[in-house]
Amino acid sequence: MDFNNEETPKLNLGKEKRMANANSLPIAILAIVGLVLIVALVFFIFYKPDDNAISDKVEISLNVSDVKVGESSLKCEPDEQAIKDAQNIKLSYKKSEQTYYYGNYTDLIDDNGDYVDPGKDKYKQGVEMVIENITDNIYVYIEFTGSTGDADGMKYTSKEAENGRVVKSFNAFKTTDVSVYVYENNENCERLLKHYDVILPRYNVLSTDKKCSTKVGQESKYCAEYTYEQFDEKVLDKLEEGKKEDSSIDVVSIVIVFVLFVIGGVVIFIKLR
């Protein structure tokens, strides 16, 4: 028998290599998933969010009531453009750069009649009402109670406005009621077009407390810079309770990730058997 003429079997190494790669692909994917779960677990365990690295504080919306205006007794024809402009009046409030003394004025004078400096901590921010979109066709009259307790008022036309915008500053010891009247700017036909009753919020002295610098604090209405309510300092104790609740949520997250990690490990172990 001539063995020299028999063909030697050829090994298909390329095919076997491809099959090996195909079999190892699911294992590689599972290994990557397991690694991601491990990284996530480490992150949740060791990451501690900075309580001071937070978004803006809670902001209280301006309280505005649109009061219905009755029929005018004026005989003149209303200006249609003035009516449209009155509808576009925009009201808002913002923090005032002007500060006001928060205390008894009798404490500013000593027994000799001399002025006593109360210190910076006795001066707090006021609040500013902003009126926008005043045009040549209309003017705005605001009515409020002055510092003496008497009714006071101011008239604003487009000449007093800067790009149609005026700002009136008030102290913010308490909420302030302001009536805003929008009239047609016509000497022969000063027709009332719009009437708004506005309540400006008060400055919240608790907003500068250290407990309000935390994440929980800055998301709480008790720490809003301006508010319509007056809070007692005791309400800040609730912020500590909220912080504990946040901590319990973090623990739950860690447990969930750990369970996912265990499940991923079991699946990988089964595949490798």
URQUI-V140787 format. One record per residue. N is the residue number from 1. RES is the residue in one letter. PSI is psi in radians with two decimals (* if undefined). OMEGA is omega as a letter, one per 40 degrees, with the letter a starting at -180 (* if undefined). Layout:
n;res;psi;omega
N;RES;PSI;OMEGA
N;RES;PSI;OMEGA
This chain:
n;res;psi;omega
1;M;2.31;a
2;D;1.83;a
3;F;-0.23;a
4;N;-0.41;a
5;N;-0.14;a
6;E;2.44;i
7;E;2.36;i
8;T;2.25;a
9;P;2.39;i
10;K;2.35;i
11;L;2.28;i
12;N;1.36;a
13;L;-0.58;a
14;G;-0.71;a
15;K;-0.76;i
16;E;-0.63;i
17;K;-0.70;i
18;R;-0.67;i
19;M;-0.69;i
20;A;-0.73;i
21;N;-0.69;a
22;A;-0.66;i
23;N;-0.53;a
24;S;-0.24;a
25;L;-0.86;i
26;P;-0.63;i
27;I;-0.70;i
28;A;-0.73;i
29;I;-0.79;i
30;L;-0.64;i
31;A;-0.71;i
32;I;-0.76;i
33;V;-0.76;i
34;G;-0.71;i
35;L;-0.73;i
36;V;-0.73;i
37;L;-0.67;i
38;I;-0.79;i
39;V;-0.75;i
40;A;-0.71;i
41;L;-0.79;i
42;V;-0.71;i
43;F;-0.83;a
44;F;-0.56;a
45;I;-0.73;a
46;F;-0.29;a
47;Y;2.19;i
48;K;1.94;a
49;P;2.51;i
50;D;2.06;a
51;D;-0.43;a
52;N;-0.19;i
53;A;1.44;a
54;I;3.00;i
55;S;-3.04;a
56;D;2.74;i
57;K;2.90;i
58;V;2.33;i
59;E;2.29;a
60;I;2.31;i
61;S;2.62;i
62;L;2.36;i
63;N;1.85;a
64;V;2.27;i
65;S;2.23;i
66;D;1.85;a
67;V;2.31;a
68;K;2.32;i
69;V;2.25;a
70;G;3.03;i
71;E;2.37;a
72;S;2.56;i
73;S;-0.05;a
74;L;2.49;a
75;K;-0.25;a
76;C;2.75;i
77;E;2.35;i
78;P;2.58;i
79;D;2.05;a
80;E;-0.64;i
81;Q;-0.65;i
82;A;-0.67;i
83;I;-0.75;i
84;K;-0.73;a
85;D;-0.65;i
86;A;-0.59;i
87;Q;-0.40;a
88;N;0.01;i
89;I;2.31;a
90;K;2.32;a
91;L;2.41;i
92;S;3.12;i
93;Y;2.82;i
94;K;2.94;i
95;K;2.35;a
96;S;2.46;i
97;E;-0.31;i
98;Q;2.39;i
99;T;2.70;a
100;Y;2.62;a
101;Y;2.15;i
102;Y;1.55;a
103;G;-3.04;i
104;N;2.23;a
105;Y;-0.38;i
106;T;-0.40;i
107;D;-0.16;a
108;L;-0.15;a
109;I;2.26;i
110;D;-3.05;a
111;D;-0.39;i
112;N;0.01;i
113;G;0.19;a
114;D;2.67;a
115;Y;2.42;i
116;V;2.18;i
117;D;2.05;a
118;P;-0.25;a
119;G;2.71;a
120;K;-0.53;a
121;D;-0.24;i
122;K;-0.08;i
123;Y;2.21;a
124;K;2.85;a
125;Q;2.55;i
126;G;-2.87;i
127;V;2.50;a
128;E;2.32;i
129;M;2.30;a
130;V;2.23;i
131;I;2.19;a
132;E;2.82;i
133;N;0.60;i
134;I;2.19;a
135;T;3.12;i
136;D;-0.35;a
137;N;-0.23;a
138;I;2.87;i
139;Y;2.78;a
140;V;2.35;i
141;Y;2.17;i
142;I;2.45;a
143;E;2.33;a
144;F;3.00;i
145;T;2.13;a
146;G;3.13;a
147;S;-0.39;i
148;T;-0.11;a
149;G;-0.09;i
150;D;2.74;i
151;A;2.41;a
152;D;2.84;a
153;G;2.78;i
154;M;2.51;i
155;K;2.36;i
156;Y;2.12;i
157;T;-3.13;i
158;S;-0.39;i
159;K;-0.64;i
160;E;-0.35;a
161;A;2.64;i
162;E;1.90;a
163;N;0.71;i
164;G;0.20;a
165;R;2.30;i
166;V;2.65;a
167;V;2.25;i
168;K;2.18;a
169;S;2.46;i
170;F;2.70;i
171;N;2.78;a
172;A;0.64;i
173;F;-0.60;a
174;K;3.04;i
175;T;2.58;a
176;T;2.24;i
177;D;2.23;i
178;V;2.30;i
179;S;2.29;a
180;V;2.11;a
181;Y;2.32;i
182;V;2.10;a
183;Y;2.71;i
184;E;2.27;a
185;N;1.32;a
186;N;2.02;a
187;E;-0.54;a
188;N;-0.10;a
189;C;1.14;a
190;E;1.34;a
191;R;2.35;i
192;L;2.13;a
193;L;-0.65;a
194;K;2.65;i
195;H;2.17;i
196;Y;2.39;i
197;D;2.15;a
198;V;2.43;i
199;I;2.02;i
200;L;2.40;a
201;P;2.87;i
202;R;2.77;i
203;Y;2.34;a
204;N;1.85;a
205;V;-0.34;i
206;L;-0.25;a
207;S;-0.33;a
208;T;0.04;i
209;D;2.60;a
210;K;-0.57;a
211;K;-0.33;i
212;C;-0.06;a
213;S;-0.13;i
214;T;2.95;i
215;K;-0.80;i
216;V;-0.73;a
217;G;-0.76;a
218;Q;-0.29;i
219;E;0.05;a
220;S;2.53;i
221;K;-0.38;i
222;Y;-0.32;a
223;C;0.09;i
224;A;2.45;a
225;E;-0.61;i
226;Y;2.54;a
227;T;2.82;i
228;Y;-0.04;a
229;E;2.82;i
230;Q;2.10;a
231;F;2.53;i
232;D;2.64;a
233;E;-0.44;a
234;K;-0.41;a
235;V;-0.37;a
236;L;-0.34;i
237;D;-0.47;i
238;K;-0.42;a
239;L;-0.62;i
240;E;-0.67;i
241;E;-0.70;i
242;G;-0.61;i
243;K;-0.67;i
244;K;-0.65;i
245;E;-0.68;i
246;D;-0.67;i
247;S;-0.68;i
248;S;-0.59;i
249;I;-0.68;i
250;D;-0.70;i
251;V;-0.76;i
252;V;-0.73;i
253;S;-0.73;i
254;I;-0.75;a
255;V;-0.75;a
256;I;-0.80;i
257;V;-0.70;i
258;F;-0.75;i
259;V;-0.75;i
260;L;-0.67;i
261;F;-0.78;i
262;V;-0.78;i
263;I;-0.77;i
264;G;-0.70;i
265;G;-0.70;i
266;V;-0.76;i
267;V;-0.75;i
268;I;-0.75;a
269;F;-0.75;i
270;I;-0.71;a
271;K;-0.57;a
272;L;-0.28;a
273;R;*;*
